[in-house]
Amino acid sequence: MKIKEEMMEDIKAAQVRLSSIQNELGSLPLRKEALIRAYAEQEAKAQAISDTIREEYGDGVIDLETGEFTASEEE
């Protein structure tokens, strides 16, 4: 006895998806490492830009929406 065609298609699709998920799970450690490196690179870039701004404008706060710089009050 054969099962219904619709059920056969459903189980095949479920198996394909399970296989796909297994493959994705296997690649997570590699993707995580790449994302950690990318984050560290962006963090270093942001710090370098902040340092350049501080050297040119001094300590203060930047409104990222307007670009307005407000110097910190010196004590």
PDB file of N, H, CA, C and O in Angstrom:
ATOM      1  N   MET A   1       0.847  -1.162   0.000  1.00  0.00           N
ATOM      2  CA  MET A   1       0.000   0.000   0.000  1.00  0.00           C
ATOM      3  C   MET A   1       0.905   1.243   0.000  1.00  0.00           C
ATOM      4  O   MET A   1       1.893   1.310   0.731  1.00  0.00           O
ATOM      5  N   LYS A   2       0.544   2.215  -0.832  1.00  0.00           N
ATOM      6  H   LYS A   2      -0.258   2.161  -1.427  1.00  0.00           H
ATOM      7  CA  LYS A   2       1.263   3.471  -0.918  1.00  0.00           C
ATOM      8  C   LYS A   2       0.514   4.534  -0.130  1.00  0.00           C
ATOM      9  O   LYS A   2      -0.710   4.504   0.002  1.00  0.00           O
ATOM     10  N   ILE A   3       1.302   5.482   0.392  1.00  0.00           N
ATOM     11  H   ILE A   3       2.296   5.507   0.285  1.00  0.00           H
ATOM     12  CA  ILE A   3       0.649   6.598   1.081  1.00  0.00           C
ATOM     13  C   ILE A   3       0.200   7.622   0.048  1.00  0.00           C
ATOM     14  O   ILE A   3       0.638   7.594  -1.102  1.00  0.00           O
ATOM     15  N   LYS A   4      -0.671   8.520   0.468  1.00  0.00           N
ATOM     16  H   LYS A   4      -1.027   8.543   1.403  1.00  0.00           H
ATOM     17  CA  LYS A   4      -1.193   9.543  -0.436  1.00  0.00           C
ATOM     18  C   LYS A   4      -0.051  10.421  -0.932  1.00  0.00           C
ATOM     19  O   LYS A   4       0.908  10.691  -0.210  1.00  0.00           O
ATOM     20  N   GLU A   5      -0.177  10.857  -2.170  1.00  0.00           N
ATOM     21  H   GLU A   5      -0.956  10.638  -2.756  1.00  0.00           H
ATOM     22  CA  GLU A   5       0.851  11.698  -2.806  1.00  0.00           C
ATOM     23  C   GLU A   5       1.109  12.977  -2.003  1.00  0.00           C
ATOM     24  O   GLU A   5       2.255  13.401  -1.849  1.00  0.00           O
ATOM     25  N   GLU A   6       0.047  13.578  -1.501  1.00  0.00           N
ATOM     26  H   GLU A   6      -0.883  13.233  -1.627  1.00  0.00           H
ATOM     27  CA  GLU A   6       0.181  14.822  -0.734  1.00  0.00           C
ATOM     28  C   GLU A   6       1.013  14.581   0.528  1.00  0.00           C
ATOM     29  O   GLU A   6       1.864  15.398   0.882  1.00  0.00           O
ATOM     30  N   MET A   7       0.764  13.464   1.199  1.00  0.00           N
ATOM     31  H   MET A   7       0.073  12.801   0.911  1.00  0.00           H
ATOM     32  CA  MET A   7       1.522  13.128   2.403  1.00  0.00           C
ATOM     33  C   MET A   7       2.984  12.864   2.059  1.00  0.00           C
ATOM     34  O   MET A   7       3.888  13.242   2.804  1.00  0.00           O
ATOM     35  N   MET A   8       3.201  12.210   0.921  1.00  0.00           N
ATOM     36  H   MET A   8       2.467  11.903   0.316  1.00  0.00           H
ATOM     37  CA  MET A   8       4.560  11.922   0.463  1.00  0.00           C
ATOM     38  C   MET A   8       5.309  13.227   0.211  1.00  0.00           C
ATOM     39  O   MET A   8       6.464  13.366   0.615  1.00  0.00           O
ATOM     40  N   GLU A   9       4.666  14.179  -0.450  1.00  0.00           N
ATOM     41  H   GLU A   9       3.728  14.066  -0.778  1.00  0.00           H
ATOM     42  CA  GLU A   9       5.286  15.471  -0.719  1.00  0.00           C
ATOM     43  C   GLU A   9       5.580  16.212   0.579  1.00  0.00           C
ATOM     44  O   GLU A   9       6.638  16.826   0.722  1.00  0.00           O
ATOM     45  N   ASP A  10       4.648  16.154   1.522  1.00  0.00           N
ATOM     46  H   ASP A  10       3.789  15.655   1.405  1.00  0.00           H
ATOM     47  CA  ASP A  10       4.830  16.826   2.810  1.00  0.00           C
ATOM     48  C   ASP A  10       6.024  16.273   3.569  1.00  0.00           C
ATOM     49  O   ASP A  10       6.833  17.033   4.103  1.00  0.00           O
ATOM     50  N   ILE A  11       6.137  14.936   3.619  1.00  0.00           N
ATOM     51  H   ILE A  11       5.480  14.319   3.186  1.00  0.00           H
ATOM     52  CA  ILE A  11       7.240  14.336   4.369  1.00  0.00           C
ATOM     53  C   ILE A  11       8.577  14.604   3.681  1.00  0.00           C
ATOM     54  O   ILE A  11       9.587  14.819   4.351  1.00  0.00           O
ATOM     55  N   LYS A  12       8.589  14.591   2.351  1.00  0.00           N
ATOM     56  H   LYS A  12       7.768  14.415   1.806  1.00  0.00           H
ATOM     57  CA  LYS A  12       9.820  14.916   1.625  1.00  0.00           C
ATOM     58  C   LYS A  12      10.239  16.363   1.889  1.00  0.00           C
ATOM     59  O   LYS A  12      11.419  16.640   2.104  1.00  0.00           O
ATOM     60  N   ALA A  13       9.283  17.275   1.872  1.00  0.00           N
ATOM     61  H   ALA A  13       8.324  17.050   1.698  1.00  0.00           H
ATOM     62  CA  ALA A  13       9.579  18.683   2.129  1.00  0.00           C
ATOM     63  C   ALA A  13      10.095  18.871   3.552  1.00  0.00           C
ATOM     64  O   ALA A  13      11.015  19.657   3.783  1.00  0.00           O
ATOM     65  N   ALA A  14       9.512  18.161   4.492  1.00  0.00           N
ATOM     66  H   ALA A  14       8.765  17.523   4.304  1.00  0.00           H
ATOM     67  CA  ALA A  14       9.964  18.255   5.884  1.00  0.00           C
ATOM     68  C   ALA A  14      11.395  17.737   6.017  1.00  0.00           C
ATOM     69  O   ALA A  14      12.201  18.317   6.746  1.00  0.00           O
ATOM     70  N   GLN A  15      11.710  16.655   5.321  1.00  0.00           N
ATOM     71  H   GLN A  15      11.056  16.184   4.729  1.00  0.00           H
ATOM     72  CA  GLN A  15      13.056  16.093   5.382  1.00  0.00           C
ATOM     73  C   GLN A  15      14.081  17.042   4.745  1.00  0.00           C
ATOM     74  O   GLN A  15      15.193  17.197   5.250  1.00  0.00           O
ATOM     75  N   VAL A  16      13.700  17.660   3.652  1.00  0.00           N
ATOM     76  H   VAL A  16      12.797  17.534   3.242  1.00  0.00           H
ATOM     77  CA  VAL A  16      14.594  18.629   2.997  1.00  0.00           C
ATOM     78  C   VAL A  16      14.866  19.799   3.938  1.00  0.00           C
ATOM     79  O   VAL A  16      16.003  20.253   4.064  1.00  0.00           O
ATOM     80  N   ARG A  17      13.817  20.281   4.594  1.00  0.00           N
ATOM     81  H   ARG A  17      12.893  19.912   4.491  1.00  0.00           H
ATOM     82  CA  ARG A  17      13.977  21.405   5.527  1.00  0.00           C
ATOM     83  C   ARG A  17      14.839  21.003   6.718  1.00  0.00           C
ATOM     84  O   ARG A  17      15.685  21.782   7.156  1.00  0.00           O
ATOM     85  N   LEU A  18      14.638  19.795   7.249  1.00  0.00           N
ATOM     86  H   LEU A  18      13.951  19.162   6.893  1.00  0.00           H
ATOM     87  CA  LEU A  18      15.475  19.310   8.346  1.00  0.00           C
ATOM     88  C   LEU A  18      16.943  19.272   7.943  1.00  0.00           C
ATOM     89  O   LEU A  18      17.817  19.675   8.711  1.00  0.00           O
ATOM     90  N   SER A  19      17.203  18.794   6.752  1.00  0.00           N
ATOM     91  H   SER A  19      16.493  18.466   6.129  1.00  0.00           H
ATOM     92  CA  SER A  19      18.572  18.738   6.244  1.00  0.00           C
ATOM     93  C   SER A  19      19.166  20.139   6.117  1.00  0.00           C
ATOM     94  O   SER A  19      20.325  20.368   6.460  1.00  0.00           O
ATOM     95  N   SER A  20      18.363  21.062   5.626  1.00  0.00           N
ATOM     96  H   SER A  20      17.421  20.876   5.348  1.00  0.00           H
ATOM     97  CA  SER A  20      18.802  22.445   5.487  1.00  0.00           C
ATOM     98  C   SER A  20      19.138  23.062   6.847  1.00  0.00           C
ATOM     99  O   SER A  20      20.143  23.756   6.996  1.00  0.00           O
ATOM    100  N   ILE A  21      18.283  22.797   7.827  1.00  0.00           N
ATOM    101  H   ILE A  21      17.466  22.233   7.705  1.00  0.00           H
ATOM    102  CA  ILE A  21      18.518  23.319   9.176  1.00  0.00           C
ATOM    103  C   ILE A  21      19.795  22.723   9.762  1.00  0.00           C
ATOM    104  O   ILE A  21      20.571  23.429  10.406  1.00  0.00           O
ATOM    105  N   GLN A  22      20.013  21.441   9.544  1.00  0.00           N
ATOM    106  H   GLN A  22      19.383  20.868   9.021  1.00  0.00           H
ATOM    107  CA  GLN A  22      21.232  20.805  10.033  1.00  0.00           C
ATOM    108  C   GLN A  22      22.467  21.457   9.409  1.00  0.00           C
ATOM    109  O   GLN A  22      23.462  21.692  10.095  1.00  0.00           O
ATOM    110  N   ASN A  23      22.402  21.744   8.123  1.00  0.00           N
ATOM    111  H   ASN A  23      21.594  21.554   7.566  1.00  0.00           H
ATOM    112  CA  ASN A  23      23.526  22.401   7.452  1.00  0.00           C
ATOM    113  C   ASN A  23      23.775  23.790   8.028  1.00  0.00           C
ATOM    114  O   ASN A  23      24.921  24.180   8.251  1.00  0.00           O
ATOM    115  N   GLU A  24      22.697  24.535   8.269  1.00  0.00           N
ATOM    116  H   GLU A  24      21.766  24.219   8.088  1.00  0.00           H
ATOM    117  CA  GLU A  24      22.834  25.872   8.849  1.00  0.00           C
ATOM    118  C   GLU A  24      23.416  25.806  10.250  1.00  0.00           C
ATOM    119  O   GLU A  24      24.271  26.615  10.610  1.00  0.00           O
ATOM    120  N   LEU A  25      22.959  24.850  11.038  1.00  0.00           N
ATOM    121  H   LEU A  25      22.264  24.193  10.746  1.00  0.00           H
ATOM    122  CA  LEU A  25      23.490  24.694  12.390  1.00  0.00           C
ATOM    123  C   LEU A  25      24.982  24.382  12.357  1.00  0.00           C
ATOM    124  O   LEU A  25      25.744  24.853  13.201  1.00  0.00           O
ATOM    125  N   GLY A  26      25.385  23.592  11.384  1.00  0.00           N
ATOM    126  H   GLY A  26      24.766  23.210  10.698  1.00  0.00           H
ATOM    127  CA  GLY A  26      26.801  23.246  11.244  1.00  0.00           C
ATOM    128  C   GLY A  26      27.662  24.438  10.888  1.00  0.00           C
ATOM    129  O   GLY A  26      28.839  24.477  11.245  1.00  0.00           O
ATOM    130  N   SER A  27      27.100  25.411  10.191  1.00  0.00           N
ATOM    131  H   SER A  27      26.143  25.380   9.900  1.00  0.00           H
ATOM    132  CA  SER A  27      27.884  26.574   9.774  1.00  0.00           C
ATOM    133  C   SER A  27      27.837  27.714  10.789  1.00  0.00           C
ATOM    134  O   SER A  27      28.540  28.712  10.624  1.00  0.00           O
ATOM    135  N   LEU A  28      27.025  27.584  11.832  1.00  0.00           N
ATOM    136  H   LEU A  28      26.454  26.774  11.966  1.00  0.00           H
ATOM    137  CA  LEU A  28      26.909  28.662  12.818  1.00  0.00           C
ATOM    138  C   LEU A  28      28.234  29.044  13.465  1.00  0.00           C
ATOM    139  O   LEU A  28      28.512  30.237  13.593  1.00  0.00           O
ATOM    140  N   PRO A  29      29.062  28.094  13.876  1.00  0.00           N
ATOM    141  CA  PRO A  29      30.325  28.507  14.487  1.00  0.00           C
ATOM    142  C   PRO A  29      31.187  29.359  13.545  1.00  0.00           C
ATOM    143  O   PRO A  29      31.813  30.323  13.985  1.00  0.00           O
ATOM    144  N   LEU A  30      31.220  29.017  12.278  1.00  0.00           N
ATOM    145  H   LEU A  30      30.711  28.234  11.920  1.00  0.00           H
ATOM    146  CA  LEU A  30      31.993  29.804  11.314  1.00  0.00           C
ATOM    147  C   LEU A  30      31.387  31.186  11.129  1.00  0.00           C
ATOM    148  O   LEU A  30      32.110  32.181  11.079  1.00  0.00           O
ATOM    149  N   ARG A  31      30.069  31.251  11.026  1.00  0.00           N
ATOM    150  H   ARG A  31      29.482  30.443  11.067  1.00  0.00           H
ATOM    151  CA  ARG A  31      29.394  32.546  10.879  1.00  0.00           C
ATOM    152  C   ARG A  31      29.589  33.396  12.120  1.00  0.00           C
ATOM    153  O   ARG A  31      29.774  34.609  12.022  1.00  0.00           O
ATOM    154  N   LYS A  32      29.548  32.766  13.289  1.00  0.00           N
ATOM    155  H   LYS A  32      29.398  31.780  13.369  1.00  0.00           H
ATOM    156  CA  LYS A  32      29.738  33.491  14.541  1.00  0.00           C
ATOM    157  C   LYS A  32      31.137  34.100  14.578  1.00  0.00           C
ATOM    158  O   LYS A  32      31.296  35.263  14.947  1.00  0.00           O
ATOM    159  N   GLU A  33      32.140  33.334  14.203  1.00  0.00           N
ATOM    160  H   GLU A  33      32.012  32.388  13.903  1.00  0.00           H
ATOM    161  CA  GLU A  33      33.516  33.839  14.186  1.00  0.00           C
ATOM    162  C   GLU A  33      33.643  35.035  13.241  1.00  0.00           C
ATOM    163  O   GLU A  33      34.281  36.031  13.582  1.00  0.00           O
ATOM    164  N   ALA A  34      33.043  34.940  12.067  1.00  0.00           N
ATOM    165  H   ALA A  34      32.524  34.131  11.790  1.00  0.00           H
ATOM    166  CA  ALA A  34      33.109  36.031  11.098  1.00  0.00           C
ATOM    167  C   ALA A  34      32.412  37.281  11.636  1.00  0.00           C
ATOM    168  O   ALA A  34      32.911  38.394  11.470  1.00  0.00           O
ATOM    169  N   LEU A  35      31.264  37.094  12.278  1.00  0.00           N
ATOM    170  H   LEU A  35      30.859  36.190  12.413  1.00  0.00           H
ATOM    171  CA  LEU A  35      30.536  38.233  12.846  1.00  0.00           C
ATOM    172  C   LEU A  35      31.307  38.871  13.998  1.00  0.00           C
ATOM    173  O   LEU A  35      31.306  40.094  14.139  1.00  0.00           O
ATOM    174  N   ILE A  36      31.957  38.065  14.811  1.00  0.00           N
ATOM    175  H   ILE A  36      31.957  37.072  14.696  1.00  0.00           H
ATOM    176  CA  ILE A  36      32.762  38.605  15.910  1.00  0.00           C
ATOM    177  C   ILE A  36      33.918  39.441  15.353  1.00  0.00           C
ATOM    178  O   ILE A  36      34.209  40.522  15.864  1.00  0.00           O
ATOM    179  N   ARG A  37      34.572  38.937  14.306  1.00  0.00           N
ATOM    180  H   ARG A  37      34.336  38.059  13.890  1.00  0.00           H
ATOM    181  CA  ARG A  37      35.667  39.709  13.677  1.00  0.00           C
ATOM    182  C   ARG A  37      35.149  41.001  13.073  1.00  0.00           C
ATOM    183  O   ARG A  37      35.767  42.053  13.237  1.00  0.00           O
ATOM    184  N   ALA A  38      34.017  40.936  12.375  1.00  0.00           N
ATOM    185  H   ALA A  38      33.515  40.081  12.242  1.00  0.00           H
ATOM    186  CA  ALA A  38      33.436  42.134  11.748  1.00  0.00           C
ATOM    187  C   ALA A  38      33.054  43.151  12.816  1.00  0.00           C
ATOM    188  O   ALA A  38      33.259  44.351  12.633  1.00  0.00           O
ATOM    189  N   TYR A  39      32.505  42.684  13.920  1.00  0.00           N
ATOM    190  H   TYR A  39      32.338  41.709  14.069  1.00  0.00           H
ATOM    191  CA  TYR A  39      32.121  43.582  15.010  1.00  0.00           C
ATOM    192  C   TYR A  39      33.362  44.272  15.589  1.00  0.00           C
ATOM    193  O   TYR A  39      33.360  45.483  15.812  1.00  0.00           O
ATOM    194  N   ALA A  40      34.402  43.500  15.825  1.00  0.00           N
ATOM    195  H   ALA A  40      34.403  42.517  15.644  1.00  0.00           H
ATOM    196  CA  ALA A  40      35.634  44.056  16.380  1.00  0.00           C
ATOM    197  C   ALA A  40      36.238  45.093  15.437  1.00  0.00           C
ATOM    198  O   ALA A  40      36.733  46.127  15.886  1.00  0.00           O
ATOM    199  N   GLU A  41      36.199  44.822  14.133  1.00  0.00           N
ATOM    200  H   GLU A  41      35.797  43.982  13.768  1.00  0.00           H
ATOM    201  CA  GLU A  41      36.718  45.775  13.146  1.00  0.00           C
ATOM    202  C   GLU A  41      35.922  47.070  13.170  1.00  0.00           C
ATOM    203  O   GLU A  41      36.502  48.155  13.140  1.00  0.00           O
ATOM    204  N   GLN A  42      34.599  46.967  13.225  1.00  0.00           N
ATOM    205  H   GLN A  42      34.128  46.085  13.250  1.00  0.00           H
ATOM    206  CA  GLN A  42      33.763  48.164  13.256  1.00  0.00           C
ATOM    207  C   GLN A  42      33.947  48.934  14.551  1.00  0.00           C
ATOM    208  O   GLN A  42      33.933  50.165  14.559  1.00  0.00           O
ATOM    209  N   GLU A  43      34.117  48.209  15.639  1.00  0.00           N
ATOM    210  H   GLU A  43      34.129  47.209  15.632  1.00  0.00           H
ATOM    211  CA  GLU A  43      34.348  48.844  16.932  1.00  0.00           C
ATOM    212  C   GLU A  43      35.654  49.643  16.902  1.00  0.00           C
ATOM    213  O   GLU A  43      35.708  50.768  17.397  1.00  0.00           O
ATOM    214  N   ALA A  44      36.700  49.058  16.323  1.00  0.00           N
ATOM    215  H   ALA A  44      36.655  48.143  15.920  1.00  0.00           H
ATOM    216  CA  ALA A  44      37.991  49.752  16.213  1.00  0.00           C
ATOM    217  C   ALA A  44      37.869  50.971  15.299  1.00  0.00           C
ATOM    218  O   ALA A  44      38.443  52.022  15.585  1.00  0.00           O
ATOM    219  N   LYS A  45      37.133  50.836  14.212  1.00  0.00           N
ATOM    220  H   LYS A  45      36.666  49.982  13.980  1.00  0.00           H
ATOM    221  CA  LYS A  45      36.933  51.954  13.288  1.00  0.00           C
ATOM    222  C   LYS A  45      36.179  53.092  13.987  1.00  0.00           C
ATOM    223  O   LYS A  45      36.552  54.257  13.857  1.00  0.00           O
ATOM    224  N   ALA A  46      35.122  52.752  14.725  1.00  0.00           N
ATOM    225  H   ALA A  46      34.819  51.805  14.830  1.00  0.00           H
ATOM    226  CA  ALA A  46      34.353  53.765  15.448  1.00  0.00           C
ATOM    227  C   ALA A  46      35.221  54.461  16.483  1.00  0.00           C
ATOM    228  O   ALA A  46      35.115  55.674  16.667  1.00  0.00           O
ATOM    229  N   GLN A  47      36.080  53.706  17.160  1.00  0.00           N
ATOM    230  H   GLN A  47      36.167  52.721  17.011  1.00  0.00           H
ATOM    231  CA  GLN A  47      36.966  54.296  18.156  1.00  0.00           C
ATOM    232  C   GLN A  47      37.972  55.244  17.501  1.00  0.00           C
ATOM    233  O   GLN A  47      38.256  56.316  18.034  1.00  0.00           O
ATOM    234  N   ALA A  48      38.508  54.848  16.347  1.00  0.00           N
ATOM    235  H   ALA A  48      38.277  53.976  15.914  1.00  0.00           H
ATOM    236  CA  ALA A  48      39.460  55.700  15.629  1.00  0.00           C
ATOM    237  C   ALA A  48      38.798  57.006  15.189  1.00  0.00           C
ATOM    238  O   ALA A  48      39.401  58.075  15.286  1.00  0.00           O
ATOM    239  N   ILE A  49      37.560  56.920  14.708  1.00  0.00           N
ATOM    240  H   ILE A  49      37.070  56.052  14.629  1.00  0.00           H
ATOM    241  CA  ILE A  49      36.820  58.121  14.300  1.00  0.00           C
ATOM    242  C   ILE A  49      36.556  59.003  15.516  1.00  0.00           C
ATOM    243  O   ILE A  49      36.708  60.223  15.444  1.00  0.00           O
ATOM    244  N   SER A  50      36.165  58.395  16.626  1.00  0.00           N
ATOM    245  H   SER A  50      36.042  57.405  16.685  1.00  0.00           H
ATOM    246  CA  SER A  50      35.927  59.150  17.860  1.00  0.00           C
ATOM    247  C   SER A  50      37.197  59.859  18.319  1.00  0.00           C
ATOM    248  O   SER A  50      37.155  61.014  18.743  1.00  0.00           O
ATOM    249  N   ASP A  51      38.309  59.166  18.231  1.00  0.00           N
ATOM    250  H   ASP A  51      38.342  58.228  17.886  1.00  0.00           H
ATOM    251  CA  ASP A  51      39.589  59.769  18.622  1.00  0.00           C
ATOM    252  C   ASP A  51      39.922  60.960  17.734  1.00  0.00           C
ATOM    253  O   ASP A  51      40.391  61.984  18.231  1.00  0.00           O
ATOM    254  N   THR A  52      39.689  60.845  16.431  1.00  0.00           N
ATOM    255  H   THR A  52      39.308  60.013  16.027  1.00  0.00           H
ATOM    256  CA  THR A  52      39.952  61.932  15.493  1.00  0.00           C
ATOM    257  C   THR A  52      39.056  63.132  15.801  1.00  0.00           C
ATOM    258  O   THR A  52      39.515  64.274  15.794  1.00  0.00           O
ATOM    259  N   ILE A  53      37.778  62.865  16.071  1.00  0.00           N
ATOM    260  H   ILE A  53      37.405  61.937  16.077  1.00  0.00           H
ATOM    261  CA  ILE A  53      36.847  63.953  16.411  1.00  0.00           C
ATOM    262  C   ILE A  53      37.292  64.630  17.708  1.00  0.00           C
ATOM    263  O   ILE A  53      37.287  65.858  17.803  1.00  0.00           O
ATOM    264  N   ARG A  54      37.672  63.841  18.694  1.00  0.00           N
ATOM    265  H   ARG A  54      37.676  62.844  18.617  1.00  0.00           H
ATOM    266  CA  ARG A  54      38.113  64.385  19.976  1.00  0.00           C
ATOM    267  C   ARG A  54      39.349  65.257  19.798  1.00  0.00           C
ATOM    268  O   ARG A  54      39.460  66.317  20.415  1.00  0.00           O
ATOM    269  N   GLU A  55      40.287  64.808  18.947  1.00  0.00           N
ATOM    270  H   GLU A  55      40.197  63.947  18.446  1.00  0.00           H
ATOM    271  CA  GLU A  55      41.496  65.596  18.696  1.00  0.00           C
ATOM    272  C   GLU A  55      41.155  66.937  18.048  1.00  0.00           C
ATOM    273  O   GLU A  55      41.765  67.958  18.367  1.00  0.00           O
ATOM    274  N   GLU A  56      40.181  66.931  17.141  1.00  0.00           N
ATOM    275  H   GLU A  56      39.686  66.102  16.882  1.00  0.00           H
ATOM    276  CA  GLU A  56      39.838  68.155  16.416  1.00  0.00           C
ATOM    277  C   GLU A  56      38.896  69.073  17.196  1.00  0.00           C
ATOM    278  O   GLU A  56      39.046  70.294  17.150  1.00  0.00           O
ATOM    279  N   TYR A  57      37.938  68.502  17.904  1.00  0.00           N
ATOM    280  H   TYR A  57      37.817  67.510  17.942  1.00  0.00           H
ATOM    281  CA  TYR A  57      36.907  69.305  18.564  1.00  0.00           C
ATOM    282  C   TYR A  57      36.994  69.297  20.086  1.00  0.00           C
ATOM    283  O   TYR A  57      36.332  70.104  20.739  1.00  0.00           O
ATOM    284  N   GLY A  58      37.788  68.414  20.660  1.00  0.00           N
ATOM    285  H   GLY A  58      38.326  67.759  20.130  1.00  0.00           H
ATOM    286  CA  GLY A  58      37.849  68.280  22.109  1.00  0.00           C
ATOM    287  C   GLY A  58      36.788  67.309  22.590  1.00  0.00           C
ATOM    288  O   GLY A  58      36.102  66.666  21.796  1.00  0.00           O
ATOM    289  N   ASP A  59      36.667  67.216  23.915  1.00  0.00           N
ATOM    290  H   ASP A  59      37.225  67.739  24.560  1.00  0.00           H
ATOM    291  CA  ASP A  59      35.664  66.313  24.497  1.00  0.00           C
ATOM    292  C   ASP A  59      34.279  66.908  24.343  1.00  0.00           C
ATOM    293  O   ASP A  59      34.100  68.121  24.450  1.00  0.00           O
ATOM    294  N   GLY A  60      33.313  66.061  24.094  1.00  0.00           N
ATOM    295  H   GLY A  60      33.459  65.075  24.007  1.00  0.00           H
ATOM    296  CA  GLY A  60      31.946  66.529  23.951  1.00  0.00           C
ATOM    297  C   GLY A  60      31.026  65.437  23.476  1.00  0.00           C
ATOM    298  O   GLY A  60      31.361  64.253  23.490  1.00  0.00           O
ATOM    299  N   VAL A  61      29.851  65.869  23.052  1.00  0.00           N
ATOM    300  H   VAL A  61      29.578  66.831  23.041  1.00  0.00           H
ATOM    301  CA  VAL A  61      28.811  64.943  22.612  1.00  0.00           C
ATOM    302  C   VAL A  61      28.368  65.346  21.212  1.00  0.00           C
ATOM    303  O   VAL A  61      28.225  66.533  20.917  1.00  0.00           O
ATOM    304  N   ILE A  62      28.154  64.360  20.356  1.00  0.00           N
ATOM    305  H   ILE A  62      28.271  63.397  20.595  1.00  0.00           H
ATOM    306  CA  ILE A  62      27.692  64.599  18.993  1.00  0.00           C
ATOM    307  C   ILE A  62      26.262  64.105  18.874  1.00  0.00           C
ATOM    308  O   ILE A  62      25.955  62.978  19.262  1.00  0.00           O
ATOM    309  N   ASP A  63      25.387  64.947  18.337  1.00  0.00           N
ATOM    310  H   ASP A  63      25.637  65.862  18.022  1.00  0.00           H
ATOM    311  CA  ASP A  63      24.031  64.523  17.996  1.00  0.00           C
ATOM    312  C   ASP A  63      24.129  63.855  16.630  1.00  0.00           C
ATOM    313  O   ASP A  63      24.353  64.532  15.626  1.00  0.00           O
ATOM    314  N   LEU A  64      23.965  62.549  16.581  1.00  0.00           N
ATOM    315  H   LEU A  64      23.783  61.999  17.396  1.00  0.00           H
ATOM    316  CA  LEU A  64      24.141  61.806  15.333  1.00  0.00           C
ATOM    317  C   LEU A  64      23.068  62.114  14.299  1.00  0.00           C
ATOM    318  O   LEU A  64      23.250  61.819  13.118  1.00  0.00           O
ATOM    319  N   GLU A  65      21.962  62.698  14.718  1.00  0.00           N
ATOM    320  H   GLU A  65      21.814  62.938  15.678  1.00  0.00           H
ATOM    321  CA  GLU A  65      20.909  63.079  13.774  1.00  0.00           C
ATOM    322  C   GLU A  65      21.264  64.384  13.058  1.00  0.00           C
ATOM    323  O   GLU A  65      21.058  64.512  11.852  1.00  0.00           O
ATOM    324  N   THR A  66      21.799  65.351  13.811  1.00  0.00           N
ATOM    325  H   THR A  66      21.967  65.246  14.791  1.00  0.00           H
ATOM    326  CA  THR A  66      22.039  66.680  13.247  1.00  0.00           C
ATOM    327  C   THR A  66      23.495  66.977  12.960  1.00  0.00           C
ATOM    328  O   THR A  66      23.809  67.886  12.191  1.00  0.00           O
ATOM    329  N   GLY A  67      24.390  66.210  13.579  1.00  0.00           N
ATOM    330  H   GLY A  67      24.135  65.471  14.204  1.00  0.00           H
ATOM    331  CA  GLY A  67      25.821  66.477  13.437  1.00  0.00           C
ATOM    332  C   GLY A  67      26.303  67.574  14.370  1.00  0.00           C
ATOM    333  O   GLY A  67      27.465  67.977  14.317  1.00  0.00           O
ATOM    334  N   GLU A  68      25.420  68.053  15.216  1.00  0.00           N
ATOM    335  H   GLU A  68      24.476  67.726  15.259  1.00  0.00           H
ATOM    336  CA  GLU A  68      25.745  69.133  16.163  1.00  0.00           C
ATOM    337  C   GLU A  68      26.668  68.607  17.258  1.00  0.00           C
ATOM    338  O   GLU A  68      26.416  67.563  17.860  1.00  0.00           O
ATOM    339  N   PHE A  69      27.755  69.365  17.503  1.00  0.00           N
ATOM    340  H   PHE A  69      27.959  70.213  17.014  1.00  0.00           H
ATOM    341  CA  PHE A  69      28.713  68.989  18.543  1.00  0.00           C
ATOM    342  C   PHE A  69      28.548  69.933  19.729  1.00  0.00           C
ATOM    343  O   PHE A  69      28.533  71.154  19.570  1.00  0.00           O
ATOM    344  N   THR A  70      28.428  69.359  20.900  1.00  0.00           N
ATOM    345  H   THR A  70      28.440  68.368  21.029  1.00  0.00           H
ATOM    346  CA  THR A  70      28.329  70.152  22.121  1.00  0.00           C
ATOM    347  C   THR A  70      29.537  69.813  22.982  1.00  0.00           C
ATOM    348  O   THR A  70      29.699  68.680  23.434  1.00  0.00           O
ATOM    349  N   ALA A  71      30.385  70.822  23.201  1.00  0.00           N
ATOM    350  H   ALA A  71      30.253  71.743  22.834  1.00  0.00           H
ATOM    351  CA  ALA A  71      31.600  70.606  23.992  1.00  0.00           C
ATOM    352  C   ALA A  71      31.251  70.329  25.439  1.00  0.00           C
ATOM    353  O   ALA A  71      30.279  70.862  25.974  1.00  0.00           O
ATOM    354  N   SER A  72      32.055  69.491  26.061  1.00  0.00           N
ATOM    355  H   SER A  72      32.845  69.058  25.626  1.00  0.00           H
ATOM    356  CA  SER A  72      31.870  69.213  27.484  1.00  0.00           C
ATOM    357  C   SER A  72      32.348  70.423  28.278  1.00  0.00           C
ATOM    358  O   SER A  72      33.305  71.098  27.900  1.00  0.00           O
ATOM    359  N   GLU A  73      31.669  70.676  29.367  1.00  0.00           N
ATOM    360  H   GLU A  73      30.891  70.128  29.674  1.00  0.00           H
ATOM    361  CA  GLU A  73      32.090  71.776  30.228  1.00  0.00           C
ATOM    362  C   GLU A  73      33.324  71.334  30.999  1.00  0.00           C
ATOM    363  O   GLU A  73      33.376  70.241  31.562  1.00  0.00           O
ATOM    364  N   GLU A  74      34.321  72.225  31.006  1.00  0.00           N
ATOM    365  H   GLU A  74      34.278  73.113  30.548  1.00  0.00           H
ATOM    366  CA  GLU A  74      35.555  71.905  31.745  1.00  0.00           C
ATOM    367  C   GLU A  74      35.355  72.235  33.191  1.00  0.00           C
ATOM    368  O   GLU A  74      34.728  73.238  33.532  1.00  0.00           O
ATOM    369  N   GLU A  75      35.893  71.380  34.057  1.00  0.00           N
ATOM    370  H   GLU A  75      36.402  70.565  33.780  1.00  0.00           H
ATOM    371  CA  GLU A  75      35.739  71.595  35.503  1.00  0.00           C
ATOM    372  C   GLU A  75      36.916  72.334  36.056  1.00  0.00           C
ATOM    373  O   GLU A  75      36.965  72.607  37.255  1.00  0.00           O
TER     374      GLU A  75
END
